[in-house]
């Protein structure tokens, strides 16, 4: 599965995988992701939404659009088939206006995950040290607070445990002010699986799971992005 997805992208001379492709890769690596399906039409979006169950999230599926929200390509909290149909049209209209040159595969349809503590797990390549795993507070807090920790791959269990505990936002994961505490061991496991995954796939240049919702009984990646090395270089 992993090699087929990567090989197809390289043959098409593209480095950015779609969200659906990225999630398939990660799921094959044993990482928990929100099930996401591609809809190429409004009717298909409604059908998939009904199958998955409401509420629903729609996101533009395009290998030319990295920041989906900036293009008006994200709609959340859709509770009925009618809302899904309208959201599909609104997304397509917005993307045509804001990114007219983008190649659009359709819209990614996924069930809206229950809220949890938002964290990010990612990988980027350092010119000197190679692949480096990142962990920190996710969602909008990534750019705002920059509260992240890094380690060079390959990681051991001790590394994952230290990364989680050294960020300033760690108390949010332990039940701060009566909030639900996260299952730290599941986050450690996800970090280690990402480390192992990128070690096995050196063709991956960059990877982001943001946000990952951390719960008392597990963790799930809500959004995912994988960027490959330029196959032309």
MDAnalysis code that builds the backbone (N, CA, C; Angstrom):
import MDAnalysis as mda
import numpy as np

u = mda.Universe.empty(699, n_residues=233, atom_resindex=np.repeat(np.arange(233), 3), trajectory=True)
u.add_TopologyAttr("name", ["N", "CA", "C"] * 233)
u.add_TopologyAttr("resid", np.arange(1, 234))
u.add_TopologyAttr("resname", ["UNK", "UNK", "UNK", "UNK", "UNK", "UNK", "UNK", "UNK", "UNK", "UNK", "UNK", "UNK", "UNK", "UNK", "UNK", "UNK", "UNK", "UNK", "UNK", "UNK", "UNK", "UNK", "UNK", "UNK", "UNK", "UNK", "UNK", "UNK", "UNK", "UNK", "UNK", "UNK", "UNK", "UNK", "UNK", "UNK", "UNK", "UNK", "UNK", "UNK", "UNK", "UNK", "UNK", "UNK", "UNK", "UNK", "UNK", "UNK", "UNK", "UNK", "UNK", "UNK", "UNK", "UNK", "UNK", "UNK", "UNK", "UNK", "UNK", "UNK", "UNK", "UNK", "UNK", "UNK", "UNK", "UNK", "UNK", "UNK", "UNK", "UNK", "UNK", "UNK", "UNK", "UNK", "UNK", "UNK", "UNK", "UNK", "UNK", "UNK", "UNK", "UNK", "UNK", "UNK", "UNK", "UNK", "UNK", "UNK", "UNK", "UNK", "UNK", "UNK", "UNK", "UNK", "UNK", "UNK", "UNK", "UNK", "UNK", "UNK", "UNK", "UNK", "UNK", "UNK", "UNK", "UNK", "UNK", "UNK", "UNK", "UNK", "UNK", "UNK", "UNK", "UNK", "UNK", "UNK", "UNK", "UNK", "UNK", "UNK", "UNK", "UNK", "UNK", "UNK", "UNK", "UNK", "UNK", "UNK", "UNK", "UNK", "UNK", "UNK", "UNK", "UNK", "UNK", "UNK", "UNK", "UNK", "UNK", "UNK", "UNK", "UNK", "UNK", "UNK", "UNK", "UNK", "UNK", "UNK", "UNK", "UNK", "UNK", "UNK", "UNK", "UNK", "UNK", "UNK", "UNK", "UNK", "UNK", "UNK", "UNK", "UNK", "UNK", "UNK", "UNK", "UNK", "UNK", "UNK", "UNK", "UNK", "UNK", "UNK", "UNK", "UNK", "UNK", "UNK", "UNK", "UNK", "UNK", "UNK", "UNK", "UNK", "UNK", "UNK", "UNK", "UNK", "UNK", "UNK", "UNK", "UNK", "UNK", "UNK", "UNK", "UNK", "UNK", "UNK", "UNK", "UNK", "UNK", "UNK", "UNK", "UNK", "UNK", "UNK", "UNK", "UNK", "UNK", "UNK", "UNK", "UNK", "UNK", "UNK", "UNK", "UNK", "UNK", "UNK", "UNK", "UNK", "UNK", "UNK", "UNK", "UNK", "UNK", "UNK", "UNK", "UNK", "UNK", "UNK", "UNK", "UNK", "UNK", "UNK", "UNK"])
u.atoms.positions = np.array([
    [0.824, -1.205, 0.000],
    [0.000, 0.000, 0.000],
    [0.861, 1.259, 0.000],
    [1.822, 1.339, 0.952],
    [2.652, 2.534, 1.082],
    [3.438, 2.793, -0.190],
    [4.102, 1.739, -0.710],
    [4.922, 1.908, -1.902],
    [4.083, 2.280, -3.116],
    [2.869, 1.730, -3.209],
    [2.009, 2.036, -4.346],
    [1.624, 3.514, -4.365],
    [1.275, 4.053, -3.205],
    [0.882, 5.455, -3.122],
    [2.057, 6.364, -3.462],
    [3.210, 6.065, -2.889],
    [4.402, 6.887, -3.123],
    [4.857, 6.779, -4.576],
    [4.855, 5.560, -5.120],
    [5.275, 5.364, -6.510],
    [4.368, 6.131, -7.469],
    [3.054, 6.107, -7.199],
    [2.119, 6.807, -8.079],
    [2.378, 8.311, -8.054],
    [2.615, 8.859, -6.884],
    [2.883, 10.294, -6.770],
    [4.171, 10.666, -7.501],
    [5.192, 9.835, -7.362],
    [6.460, 10.123, -8.024],
    [6.337, 10.039, -9.540],
    [5.547, 9.077, -10.026],
    [5.339, 8.956, -11.468],
    [4.602, 10.165, -12.014],
    [3.751, 10.753, -11.162],
    [3.010, 11.954, -11.563],
    [3.798, 13.233, -11.308],
    [5.043, 13.064, -10.862],
    [5.958, 14.194, -10.601],
    [5.371, 15.206, -9.631],
    [4.744, 14.700, -8.567],
    [4.228, 15.591, -7.529],
    [4.788, 15.166, -6.177],
    [5.048, 16.165, -5.356],
    [5.631, 15.890, -4.044],
    [4.586, 15.896, -2.933],
    [3.493, 16.636, -3.123],
    [2.462, 16.731, -2.090],
    [1.421, 15.639, -2.271],
    [1.268, 14.809, -1.256],
    [0.210, 13.802, -1.285],
    [-1.099, 14.433, -0.827],
    [-2.200, 13.884, -1.293],
    [-3.491, 14.355, -0.803],
    [-3.665, 13.908, 0.648],
    [-4.616, 14.524, 1.320],
    [-4.894, 14.124, 2.702],
    [-5.301, 12.652, 2.774],
    [-6.091, 12.211, 1.802],
    [-6.545, 10.821, 1.799],
    [-5.366, 9.879, 1.586],
    [-4.477, 10.202, 0.660],
    [-3.274, 9.384, 0.450],
    [-2.407, 9.358, 1.710],
    [-2.242, 10.530, 2.329],
    [-1.425, 10.631, 3.536],
    [-1.987, 9.757, 4.654],
    [-3.301, 9.792, 4.819],
    [-3.932, 9.004, 5.882],
    [-3.842, 7.509, 5.598],
    [-3.919, 7.126, 4.340],
    [-3.772, 5.712, 3.995],
    [-2.367, 5.221, 4.345],
    [-1.371, 6.026, 4.063],
    [0.004, 5.685, 4.418],
    [0.150, 5.485, 5.922],
    [-0.378, 6.435, 6.666],
    [-0.236, 6.402, 8.119],
    [-1.026, 5.260, 8.735],
    [-2.220, 5.013, 8.210],
    [-3.023, 3.906, 8.723],
    [-2.301, 2.583, 8.505],
    [-1.659, 2.430, 7.348],
    [-0.908, 1.211, 7.055],
    [0.274, 1.035, 8.007],
    [0.752, 2.157, 8.564],
    [1.864, 2.118, 9.516],
    [1.381, 1.915, 10.950],
    [0.075, 1.705, 11.120],
    [-0.474, 1.440, 12.446],
    [-0.853, 2.677, 13.228],
    [-0.971, 3.815, 12.545],
    [-1.295, 5.071, 13.214],
    [-2.789, 5.344, 13.075],
    [-3.429, 5.687, 14.174],
    [-4.872, 5.903, 14.197],
    [-5.225, 7.232, 13.523],
    [-6.029, 7.158, 12.470],
    [-6.456, 8.357, 11.740],
    [-7.972, 8.334, 11.591],
    [-8.556, 9.519, 11.410],
    [-9.988, 9.612, 11.144],
    [-10.256, 9.127, 9.720],
    [-11.212, 8.219, 9.568],
    [-11.549, 7.701, 8.242],
    [-12.006, 8.842, 7.339],
    [-11.407, 8.888, 6.147],
    [-11.671, 9.978, 5.214],
    [-11.835, 9.412, 3.811],
    [-12.886, 9.855, 3.109],
    [-13.149, 9.350, 1.767],
    [-13.282, 10.508, 0.785],
    [-12.942, 10.226, -0.472],
    [-12.972, 11.251, -1.516],
    [-14.327, 11.266, -2.215],
    [-14.895, 12.460, -2.340],
    [-16.134, 12.662, -3.093],
    [-15.830, 13.545, -4.304],
    [-16.184, 13.047, -5.483],
    [-15.910, 13.793, -6.711],
    [-17.120, 14.585, -7.182],
    [-18.226, 14.509, -6.433],
    [-19.433, 15.254, -6.794],
    [-20.218, 15.573, -5.533],
    [-21.181, 16.467, -5.683],
    [-22.029, 16.828, -4.552],
    [-22.825, 15.622, -4.060],
    [-23.402, 14.856, -4.991],
    [-24.188, 13.679, -4.603],
    [-23.327, 12.653, -3.871],
    [-22.103, 12.491, -4.342],
    [-21.203, 11.534, -3.702],
    [-20.842, 11.988, -2.294],
    [-20.660, 13.286, -2.111],
    [-20.351, 13.828, -0.780],
    [-21.494, 13.549, 0.187],
    [-22.725, 13.745, -0.268],
    [-23.895, 13.499, 0.571],
    [-23.997, 12.012, 0.905],
    [-23.748, 11.161, -0.073],
    [-23.832, 9.717, 0.138],
    [-22.796, 9.238, 1.151],
    [-21.550, 9.725, 1.015],
    [-20.483, 9.331, 1.939],
    [-20.775, 9.852, 3.342],
    [-21.247, 11.100, 3.423],
    [-21.569, 11.690, 4.719],
    [-22.631, 10.877, 5.444],
    [-23.643, 10.460, 4.706],
    [-24.719, 9.650, 5.294],
    [-24.178, 8.313, 5.776],
    [-23.251, 7.755, 5.012],
    [-22.629, 6.472, 5.385],
    [-21.773, 6.605, 6.642],
    [-20.983, 7.661, 6.725],
    [-20.069, 7.842, 7.856],
    [-20.804, 8.280, 9.115],
    [-21.858, 9.070, 8.942],
    [-22.607, 9.577, 10.084],
    [-22.257, 11.012, 10.420],
    [-23.244, 11.783, 10.810],
    [-23.065, 13.206, 11.105],
    [-22.626, 13.396, 12.564],
    [-22.012, 14.548, 12.889],
    [-21.648, 15.678, 12.030],
    [-20.432, 15.355, 11.152],
    [-20.303, 16.128, 10.082],
    [-19.327, 15.863, 9.028],
    [-18.417, 17.069, 8.823],
    [-17.191, 16.786, 8.367],
    [-16.232, 17.814, 7.947],
    [-15.934, 17.594, 6.464],
    [-15.960, 18.670, 5.676],
    [-15.545, 18.632, 4.275],
    [-14.286, 19.463, 4.100],
    [-13.341, 18.931, 3.306],
    [-12.106, 19.658, 3.015],
    [-11.736, 19.465, 1.550],
    [-11.284, 20.533, 0.918],
    [-10.897, 20.443, -0.479],
    [-9.763, 19.425, -0.642],
    [-9.842, 18.636, -1.705],
    [-8.792, 17.667, -2.010],
    [-8.068, 18.136, -3.262],
    [-6.875, 18.679, -3.062],
    [-6.086, 19.191, -4.177],
    [-4.607, 19.104, -3.831],
    [-3.816, 18.592, -4.748],
    [-2.372, 18.516, -4.533],
    [-1.694, 19.869, -4.756],
    [-2.484, 20.864, -5.171],
    [-1.934, 22.209, -5.391],
    [-2.258, 23.155, -4.240],
    [-3.053, 22.712, -3.284],
    [-3.464, 23.588, -2.179],
    [-2.970, 23.009, -0.860],
    [-1.995, 23.683, -0.254],
    [-1.446, 23.223, 1.022],
    [-2.292, 23.732, 2.181],
    [-2.627, 25.015, 2.145],
    [-3.396, 25.629, 3.231],
    [-4.869, 25.693, 2.818],
    [-5.587, 24.666, 3.153],
    [-6.976, 24.516, 2.685],
    [-7.891, 25.620, 3.209],
    [-7.709, 26.005, 4.475],
    [-8.588, 27.024, 5.067],
    [-8.443, 28.361, 4.355],
    [-7.220, 28.715, 3.951],
    [-6.977, 29.994, 3.286],
    [-7.733, 30.094, 1.966],
    [-8.007, 28.930, 1.361],
    [-8.727, 28.922, 0.082],
    [-10.224, 28.750, 0.278],
    [-10.672, 28.795, 1.531],
    [-12.091, 28.577, 1.800],
    [-12.495, 27.136, 1.578],
    [-11.525, 26.233, 1.762],
    [-11.752, 24.836, 1.426],
    [-12.091, 23.929, 2.584],
    [-12.551, 24.475, 3.704],
    [-12.889, 23.654, 4.865],
    [-14.241, 24.070, 5.426],
    [-15.100, 23.079, 5.675],
    [-16.390, 23.308, 6.322],
    [-16.558, 22.259, 7.414],
    [-16.881, 22.704, 8.626],
    [-16.970, 21.777, 9.757],
    [-18.373, 21.811, 10.374],
    [-18.663, 20.773, 11.153],
    [-19.904, 20.742, 11.913],
    [-21.157, 20.631, 11.079],
    [-21.074, 19.945, 9.940],
    [-22.233, 19.801, 9.049],
    [-23.129, 18.673, 9.576],
    [-24.383, 19.012, 9.872],
    [-25.257, 18.085, 10.596],
    [-26.328, 17.421, 9.748],
    [-26.496, 17.864, 8.516],
    [-27.532, 17.288, 7.657],
    [-27.003, 17.133, 6.233],
    [-27.705, 16.311, 5.452],
    [-27.336, 16.118, 4.052],
    [-27.433, 17.440, 3.286],
    [-28.435, 18.253, 3.622],
    [-28.606, 19.549, 2.955],
    [-27.415, 20.460, 3.224],
    [-26.921, 20.467, 4.465],
    [-25.757, 21.285, 4.798],
    [-24.513, 20.792, 4.067],
    [-24.375, 19.480, 3.931],
    [-23.235, 18.919, 3.209],
    [-23.273, 19.328, 1.741],
    [-24.450, 19.244, 1.128],
    [-24.592, 19.617, -0.277],
    [-24.228, 21.081, -0.503],
    [-24.715, 21.953, 0.365],
    [-24.407, 23.386, 0.233],
    [-22.924, 23.646, 0.473],
    [-22.358, 22.967, 1.479],
    [-20.947, 23.167, 1.798],
    [-20.059, 22.727, 0.641],
    [-20.435, 21.648, -0.026],
    [-19.672, 21.182, -1.194],
    [-19.620, 22.274, -2.264],
    [-20.784, 22.836, -2.576],
    [-20.837, 23.897, -3.590],
    [-20.062, 25.131, -3.144],
    [-20.187, 25.489, -1.878],
    [-19.485, 26.671, -1.364],
    [-17.969, 26.490, -1.449],
    [-17.484, 25.293, -1.110],
    [-16.050, 25.022, -1.186],
    [-15.560, 25.137, -2.623],
    [-16.253, 24.507, -3.547],
    [-15.840, 24.545, -4.950],
    [-15.837, 25.970, -5.498],
    [-16.847, 26.733, -5.137],
    [-16.927, 28.119, -5.606],
    [-15.772, 28.946, -5.043],
    [-15.497, 28.793, -3.756],
    [-14.426, 29.552, -3.123],
    [-13.064, 29.201, -3.708],
    [-12.820, 27.917, -3.910],
    [-11.528, 27.486, -4.455],
    [-11.338, 27.977, -5.882],
    [-12.402, 27.958, -6.675],
    [-12.289, 28.476, -8.048],
    [-11.924, 29.951, -8.057],
    [-12.403, 30.684, -7.061],
    [-12.109, 32.120, -6.988],
    [-10.702, 32.394, -6.434],
    [-10.328, 31.660, -5.383],
    [-9.077, 31.961, -4.682],
    [-7.871, 31.187, -5.203],
    [-8.115, 30.053, -5.867],
    [-7.007, 29.266, -6.418],
    [-7.438, 28.697, -7.770],
    [-7.663, 29.576, -8.740],
    [-8.234, 29.147, -10.026],
    [-7.362, 28.172, -10.811],
    [-6.051, 28.166, -10.544],
    [-5.150, 27.282, -11.284],
    [-4.998, 25.907, -10.643],
    [-5.556, 25.733, -9.465],
    [-5.372, 24.484, -8.722],
    [-6.131, 23.330, -9.368],
    [-5.470, 22.178, -9.414],
    [-6.132, 20.949, -9.868],
    [-6.868, 20.343, -8.680],
    [-8.154, 20.171, -8.819],
    [-8.992, 19.696, -7.723],
    [-9.448, 18.269, -7.995],
    [-9.173, 17.378, -7.034],
    [-9.604, 15.982, -7.167],
    [-11.033, 15.777, -6.648],
    [-11.475, 16.687, -5.799],
    [-12.798, 16.572, -5.212],
    [-12.782, 17.134, -3.806],
    [-13.563, 16.531, -2.933],
    [-13.643, 16.971, -1.547],
    [-13.463, 15.757, -0.636],
    [-12.631, 15.917, 0.396],
    [-12.446, 14.869, 1.398],
    [-13.577, 14.961, 2.409],
    [-14.205, 13.824, 2.677],
    [-15.334, 13.753, 3.602],
    [-14.936, 12.909, 4.804],
    [-15.111, 13.458, 5.993],
    [-14.794, 12.697, 7.194],
    [-15.770, 13.049, 8.309],
    [-15.981, 12.090, 9.208],
    [-16.821, 12.361, 10.364],
    [-16.064, 13.265, 11.321],
    [-16.758, 14.210, 11.923],
    [-16.137, 15.139, 12.849],
    [-15.777, 14.406, 14.147],
    [-14.492, 14.446, 14.498],
    [-14.027, 13.752, 15.697],
    [-14.429, 14.523, 16.953],
    [-14.635, 13.784, 18.044],
    [-14.955, 14.468, 19.301],
    [-13.735, 15.260, 19.766],
    [-13.949, 16.414, 20.382],
    [-12.832, 17.269, 20.788],
    [-11.904, 16.586, 21.792],
    [-10.646, 16.949, 21.736],
    [-9.648, 16.478, 22.687],
    [-8.555, 17.525, 22.783],
    [-7.509, 17.246, 23.540],
    [-6.363, 18.159, 23.586],
    [-5.653, 18.075, 22.242],
    [-5.442, 19.219, 21.594],
    [-4.854, 19.227, 20.260],
    [-3.331, 19.283, 20.339],
    [-2.690, 18.269, 19.733],
    [-1.234, 18.244, 19.652],
    [-0.831, 18.042, 18.202],
    [0.450, 18.257, 17.930],
    [1.001, 18.037, 16.595],
    [2.158, 17.052, 16.703],
    [2.233, 16.141, 15.750],
    [3.392, 15.267, 15.595],
    [3.848, 15.422, 14.155],
    [5.113, 15.718, 13.958],
    [5.590, 15.960, 12.610],
    [7.017, 15.516, 12.401],
    [7.464, 15.640, 11.158],
    [8.846, 15.344, 10.811],
    [9.318, 16.309, 9.734],
    [10.520, 16.797, 9.895],
    [11.166, 17.572, 8.851],
    [12.625, 17.144, 8.789],
    [13.272, 17.400, 7.659],
    [14.650, 16.966, 7.497],
    [15.616, 18.129, 7.690],
    [16.537, 17.931, 8.615],
    [17.599, 18.901, 8.851],
    [18.763, 18.568, 7.922],
    [19.371, 19.611, 7.349],
    [20.456, 19.396, 6.393],
    [21.635, 18.642, 7.010],
    [21.853, 18.832, 8.295],
    [22.991, 18.191, 8.957],
    [22.613, 16.878, 9.649],
    [21.484, 16.870, 10.347],
    [21.133, 15.724, 11.189],
    [20.142, 14.761, 10.553],
    [19.511, 15.156, 9.456],
    [18.538, 14.280, 8.822],
    [17.151, 14.407, 9.435],
    [16.331, 13.336, 9.386],
    [14.950, 13.411, 9.880],
    [14.878, 13.752, 11.362],
    [14.022, 14.722, 11.695],
    [13.805, 15.124, 13.080],
    [12.312, 15.098, 13.374],
    [11.963, 14.414, 14.455],
    [10.562, 14.325, 14.868],
    [10.223, 15.504, 15.777],
    [9.017, 16.051, 15.577],
    [8.547, 17.186, 16.366],
    [7.279, 16.789, 17.109],
    [7.160, 17.265, 18.340],
    [5.921, 17.103, 19.110],
    [5.625, 18.414, 19.824],
    [4.351, 18.789, 19.885],
    [3.997, 20.011, 20.602],
    [2.499, 20.217, 20.629],
    [2.082, 21.354, 21.146],
    [0.665, 21.705, 21.110],
    [0.264, 21.947, 19.666],
    [-0.923, 21.461, 19.283],
    [-1.331, 21.518, 17.892],
    [-2.376, 22.564, 17.604],
    [-3.022, 22.405, 16.449],
    [-4.025, 23.368, 16.019],
    [-3.415, 24.735, 15.776],
    [-4.134, 25.773, 16.194],
    [-3.658, 27.144, 15.987],
    [-2.487, 27.482, 16.903],
    [-2.263, 26.669, 17.936],
    [-1.217, 26.987, 18.906],
    [0.193, 26.756, 18.360],
    [0.315, 26.002, 17.283],
    [1.638, 25.702, 16.739],
    [2.371, 26.989, 16.373],
    [1.740, 27.808, 15.529],
    [2.387, 29.041, 15.083],
    [2.350, 30.116, 16.159],
    [1.325, 30.090, 17.008],
    [1.185, 31.134, 18.024],
    [2.191, 30.964, 19.167],
    [2.292, 29.754, 19.698],
    [3.127, 29.518, 20.878],
    [4.474, 28.898, 20.557],
    [4.542, 28.176, 19.422],
    [5.791, 27.477, 19.046],
    [6.317, 26.630, 20.211],
    [5.405, 25.946, 20.875],
    [5.749, 25.117, 22.033],
    [5.957, 23.684, 21.548],
    [7.173, 23.412, 21.053],
    [7.462, 22.118, 20.451],
    [8.808, 21.582, 20.934],
    [8.969, 20.270, 20.798],
    [10.222, 19.600, 21.129],
    [10.659, 18.774, 19.922],
    [11.967, 18.612, 19.750],
    [12.510, 17.883, 18.605],
    [13.447, 16.770, 19.080],
    [13.500, 15.685, 18.288],
    [14.482, 14.623, 18.480],
    [14.892, 14.082, 17.112],
    [16.141, 13.641, 17.021],
    [16.657, 13.034, 15.798],
    [16.261, 11.567, 15.759],
    [15.817, 11.102, 14.605],
    [15.457, 9.690, 14.460],
    [16.724, 8.823, 14.363],
    [16.633, 7.535, 14.705],
    [15.458, 6.837, 15.212],
    [15.243, 7.113, 16.707],
    [13.985, 7.111, 17.131],
    [13.643, 7.397, 18.527],
    [13.450, 6.104, 19.308],
    [13.756, 6.194, 20.596],
    [13.429, 5.130, 21.536],
    [12.311, 5.614, 22.448],
    [11.736, 4.701, 23.209],
    [10.610, 5.045, 24.082],
    [10.959, 6.198, 25.026],
    [12.157, 6.204, 25.537],
    [12.586, 7.275, 26.444],
    [12.533, 8.629, 25.748],
    [12.935, 8.667, 24.463],
    [12.919, 9.931, 23.715],
    [11.500, 10.477, 23.587],
    [10.571, 9.586, 23.246],
    [9.182, 10.010, 23.087],
    [8.615, 10.538, 24.397],
    [8.920, 9.853, 25.502],
    [8.434, 10.280, 26.817],
    [8.990, 11.656, 27.178],
    [10.268, 11.877, 26.903],
    [10.900, 13.164, 27.226],
    [10.318, 14.296, 26.389],
    [10.072, 14.044, 25.104],
    [9.522, 15.076, 24.228],
    [8.191, 15.601, 24.755],
    [7.334, 14.680, 25.134],
    [6.006, 15.064, 25.611],
    [6.104, 15.895, 26.884],
    [6.967, 15.478, 27.772],
    [7.039, 16.112, 29.096],
    [7.825, 17.419, 29.113],
    [8.576, 17.710, 28.088],
    [9.381, 18.933, 28.131],
    [8.702, 20.152, 27.515],
    [7.562, 19.962, 26.842],
    [6.883, 21.155, 26.320],
    [6.191, 21.880, 27.473],
    [6.065, 23.190, 27.325],
    [5.446, 24.000, 28.382],
    [3.967, 23.652, 28.577],
    [3.329, 23.162, 27.507],
    [1.912, 22.841, 27.590],
    [1.620, 21.461, 28.144],
    [2.626, 20.780, 28.647],
    [2.428, 19.420, 29.161],
    [1.287, 19.324, 30.187],
    [1.128, 20.306, 31.101],
    [0.016, 20.211, 32.064],
    [-1.363, 20.056, 31.406],
    [-1.534, 20.558, 30.170],
    [-2.807, 20.398, 29.476],
    [-3.114, 18.931, 29.197],
    [-2.067, 18.114, 29.145],
    [-2.243, 16.696, 28.864],
    [-2.473, 15.875, 30.130],
    [-2.337, 16.509, 31.278],
    [-2.440, 15.769, 32.543],
    [-3.711, 16.090, 33.324],
    [-4.654, 16.786, 32.663],
    [-5.905, 17.101, 33.338],
    [-5.904, 18.464, 33.990],
    [-5.366, 19.463, 33.305],
    [-5.263, 20.827, 33.822],
    [-6.649, 21.392, 34.124],
    [-6.829, 21.880, 35.367],
    [-8.077, 22.507, 35.817],
    [-9.307, 21.651, 35.515],
    [-9.188, 20.389, 35.818],
    [-10.329, 19.498, 35.705],
    [-10.617, 18.961, 34.323],
    [-9.796, 19.328, 33.325],
    [-10.004, 18.790, 31.990],
    [-9.604, 17.321, 31.949],
    [-10.112, 16.637, 30.950],
    [-9.804, 15.223, 30.779],
    [-8.313, 15.029, 30.482],
    [-7.662, 14.168, 31.243],
    [-6.246, 13.878, 31.016],
    [-6.080, 12.987, 29.792],
    [-4.996, 13.187, 29.059],
    [-4.726, 12.390, 27.866],
    [-3.982, 11.107, 28.233],
    [-4.131, 10.106, 27.385],
    [-3.393, 8.858, 27.540],
    [-1.985, 9.081, 26.980],
    [-1.047, 9.401, 27.848],
    [0.313, 9.739, 27.425],
    [0.971, 8.568, 26.704],
    [0.702, 7.358, 27.159],
    [1.334, 6.190, 26.544],
    [0.935, 6.035, 25.079],
    [-0.311, 6.397, 24.744],
    [-0.762, 6.310, 23.355],
    [-0.068, 7.371, 22.493],
    [0.188, 8.543, 23.061],
    [0.931, 9.567, 22.329],
    [2.376, 9.131, 22.109],
    [2.977, 8.536, 23.129],
    [4.336, 8.012, 22.981],
    [4.392, 6.980, 21.861],
    [3.398, 6.101, 21.847],
    [3.342, 5.057, 20.828],
    [3.207, 5.655, 19.431],
    [2.388, 6.707, 19.290],
    [2.207, 7.338, 17.988],
    [3.498, 7.998, 17.521],
    [4.193, 8.653, 18.427],
    [5.475, 9.289, 18.090],
    [6.475, 8.239, 17.608],
    [6.546, 7.117, 18.301],
    [7.488, 6.053, 17.931],
    [7.126, 5.435, 16.579],
    [5.843, 5.307, 16.293],
    [5.423, 4.764, 15.005],
    [5.770, 5.720, 13.869],
    [5.641, 7.028, 14.128],
    [6.048, 8.013, 13.120],
    [7.547, 7.931, 12.878],
    [8.329, 7.812, 13.937],
    [9.779, 7.679, 13.808],
    [10.129, 6.462, 12.960],
    [9.503, 5.333, 13.254],
    [9.764, 4.110, 12.505],
    [9.329, 4.249, 11.055],
    [8.197, 4.906, 10.847],
    [7.652, 5.092, 9.501],
    [8.605, 5.893, 8.613],
    [9.115, 7.004, 9.129],
    [9.991, 7.842, 8.299],
    [11.364, 7.200, 8.101],
    [11.792, 6.384, 9.059],
    [13.043, 5.645, 8.883],
    [12.929, 4.658, 7.717],
    [11.751, 4.080, 7.564],
    [11.525, 3.101, 6.496],
    [11.259, 3.759, 5.148],
    [10.943, 5.071, 5.169],
    [10.604, 5.777, 3.932],
    [11.431, 7.058, 3.806],
    [12.693, 6.917, 3.427],
    [13.567, 8.106, 3.301],
    [13.121, 9.070, 2.208],
    [12.199, 8.625, 1.338],
    [11.705, 9.507, 0.286],
    [10.739, 10.560, 0.817],
    [10.348, 10.444, 2.090],
    [9.465, 11.443, 2.694],
    [10.299, 12.621, 3.213],
    [9.952, 13.796, 2.746],
    [10.684, 15.007, 3.105],
    [10.101, 15.691, 4.331],
    [8.779, 15.667, 4.433],
    [8.102, 16.385, 5.512],
    [6.780, 15.692, 5.819],
    [6.397, 15.742, 7.084],
    [5.159, 15.080, 7.516],
    [4.567, 15.861, 8.671],
    [3.237, 16.038, 8.637],
    [2.535, 16.727, 9.729],
    [1.242, 15.998, 10.051],
    [1.043, 15.698, 11.309],
    [-0.249, 15.268, 11.823],
    [-0.726, 16.394, 12.721],
    [-1.650, 17.206, 12.197],
    [-2.081, 18.382, 12.950],
    [-3.502, 18.785, 12.541],
    [-4.436, 18.684, 13.498],
    [-4.179, 18.275, 14.878],
    [-4.323, 16.774, 15.090],
    [-3.678, 16.305, 16.137],
    [-3.967, 15.002, 16.721],
    [-4.798, 15.275, 17.970],
    [-5.953, 14.651, 18.074],
    [-6.774, 14.805, 19.278],
    [-6.358, 13.740, 20.288],
    [-5.912, 14.197, 21.455],
    [-5.495, 13.294, 22.520],
    [-6.632, 13.128, 23.514],
    [-6.979, 11.871, 23.809],
    [-8.074, 11.546, 24.720],
    [-7.551, 10.722, 25.901],
    [-8.420, 10.489, 26.857],
    [-8.049, 9.639, 27.988],
    [-7.943, 8.174, 27.570],
    [-8.549, 7.854, 26.417],
    [-8.548, 6.471, 25.962],
    [-7.897, 6.298, 24.594],
    [-7.006, 7.214, 24.224],
    [-6.307, 7.069, 22.953],
    [-6.006, 8.401, 22.286],
    [-5.697, 8.331, 21.001],
    [-5.385, 9.528, 20.216],
    [-5.689, 9.234, 18.751],
    [-6.091, 10.277, 18.007],
    [-6.410, 10.097, 16.599],
    [-5.954, 11.320, 15.810],
    [-5.361, 11.074, 14.646],
    [-4.946, 12.162, 13.761],
    [-6.144, 12.601, 12.932],
    [-6.510, 13.868, 13.058],
    [-7.667, 14.409, 12.351],
    [-7.272, 14.882, 10.956],
    [-6.089, 15.443, 10.825],
    [-5.590, 15.914, 9.535],
    [-4.159, 15.437, 9.372],
    [-3.749, 15.227, 8.136],
    [-2.395, 14.721, 7.880],
    [-1.888, 15.257, 6.552],
    [-0.588, 15.524, 6.508],
    [0.046, 15.999, 5.272],
    [1.400, 15.325, 5.120],
    [1.653, 14.786, 3.941],
    [2.941, 14.164, 3.637],
    [3.499, 14.809, 2.379],
    [4.755, 15.228, 2.448],
    [5.449, 15.813, 1.301],
    [6.664, 14.937, 0.983],
    [6.809, 14.569, -0.264],
    [7.915, 13.720, -0.709],
    [9.088, 14.557, -1.194],
    [10.246, 13.952, -1.189],
    [11.409, 14.576, -1.822],
    [11.113, 14.777, -3.310],
    [11.696, 15.811, -3.890],
    [11.512, 16.063, -5.307],
    [12.180, 14.943, -6.095],
    [11.385, 14.172, -6.805],
    [11.930, 13.020, -7.537],
    [12.806, 13.451, -8.710],
    [12.714, 14.728, -9.082],
    [13.535, 15.223, -10.208],
    [14.940, 15.557, -9.780],
    [15.147, 15.762, -8.453],
    [16.454, 16.190, -7.967],
    [17.390, 15.009, -7.833],
])
